[in-house]
Amino acid sequence: AKAVDGALFDANASLRAGNVTVVNIWGTWCPPCRAELPALVRSAHKYEGKARFIGLAVQSSPADITRLVDRLHIPYDVAQIDDATADAWNASSVPDTYIVDGQGVVRWSVRGEIDEKLLDDKLAPLLSR
């Protein structure tokens, strides 16, 4: 994937680095995606040092992604992905959120807008292992 700053971003390697990771696939054009981002930002701060967060933006321009990242102060890596990458995640619609264990195995996923409580309920048990 291509990071917003233009660098290449190897999500697969990141997902096998031993950390529980929350992967959120979204689009700048998607109202439910934009609505859930503040909750993801708060959760990323809450779980800093315990879980990693990654945003993968589909069908969105780098300029639009950067504007949203800056406006919402998104503290985690965000990369632009193509439709083939979204398809590889089985993300036929957005938003989609996945919790991946430190070995790269998806332990939970949901299609649609999430909130902090749902994320807490699903993330906390994986962090206590």
CORFEN-V913752 format. One record per residue. N is the residue number from 1. RES is the residue in one small letter. NEAR is the number of other ideal C-beta (glycine too) atoms within 8 Angstrom. D_LAST is the distance of its C-alpha to the last C-alpha in Angstrom with 2 decimals. Layout:
n = {N,N}
res = {RES,RES}
near = {NEAR,NEAR}
d_last = {D_LAST,D_LAST}
This chain:
n = {1,2,3,4,5,6,7,8,9,10,11,12,13,14,15,16,17,18,19,20,21,22,23,24,25,26,27,28,29,30,31,32,33,34,35,36,37,38,39,40,41,42,43,44,45,46,47,48,49,50,51,52,53,54,55,56,57,58,59,60,61,62,63,64,65,66,67,68,69,70,71,72,73,74,75,76,77,78,79,80,81,82,83,84,85,86,87,88,89,90,91,92,93,94,95,96,97,98,99,100,101,102,103,104,105,106,107,108,109,110,111,112,113,114,115,116,117,118,119,120,121,122,123,124,125,126,127,128,129}
res = {a,k,a,v,d,g,a,l,f,d,a,n,a,s,l,r,a,g,n,v,t,v,v,n,i,w,g,t,w,c,p,p,c,r,a,e,l,p,a,l,v,r,s,a,h,k,y,e,g,k,a,r,f,i,g,l,a,v,q,s,s,p,a,d,i,t,r,l,v,d,r,l,h,i,p,y,d,v,a,q,i,d,d,a,t,a,d,a,w,n,a,s,s,v,p,d,t,y,i,v,d,g,q,g,v,v,r,w,s,v,r,g,e,i,d,e,k,l,l,d,d,k,l,a,p,l,l,s,r}
near = {11,10,12,10,4,6,6,6,10,7,11,7,7,12,10,9,8,4,7,13,12,18,13,14,16,15,10,13,6,10,5,10,13,10,8,14,12,8,11,15,12,9,14,13,8,7,12,7,3,6,10,10,14,14,13,16,13,15,5,11,6,10,6,10,14,9,9,12,11,7,6,9,7,12,8,9,9,12,14,12,11,7,7,6,11,13,9,6,11,6,11,5,5,12,14,13,12,12,15,12,9,8,5,8,6,7,7,8,8,8,8,6,8,11,8,9,6,9,14,9,7,10,14,8,7,12,10,5,4}
d_last = {29.69,31.92,30.66,32.83,34.37,35.48,33.15,31.45,27.76,25.74,22.97,22.05,21.49,19.51,17.12,16.45,16.10,12.39,11.65,10.52,14.11,16.13,19.42,22.33,25.58,28.57,32.24,34.40,36.86,34.42,34.71,31.39,29.66,31.40,30.68,26.88,26.76,27.08,23.94,22.06,23.65,22.60,18.95,19.12,20.47,18.00,14.93,16.93,15.18,11.67,12.54,15.75,18.38,21.20,24.30,26.47,29.92,32.17,35.95,36.08,38.25,36.98,39.21,37.81,34.21,35.10,36.91,33.99,31.48,33.99,34.87,31.33,30.12,27.22,25.17,23.33,24.77,26.98,28.77,31.61,31.15,33.76,33.98,33.11,29.73,29.11,30.23,27.81,25.00,26.93,27.63,30.99,31.07,29.40,27.31,24.38,20.78,17.90,14.18,13.49,10.43,11.13,13.29,15.45,14.66,15.39,12.87,15.15,18.63,21.51,25.15,26.86,26.47,23.25,22.85,20.41,19.49,18.63,16.53,14.71,14.22,12.72,10.82,9.16,6.89,5.70,5.54,3.83,0.00}
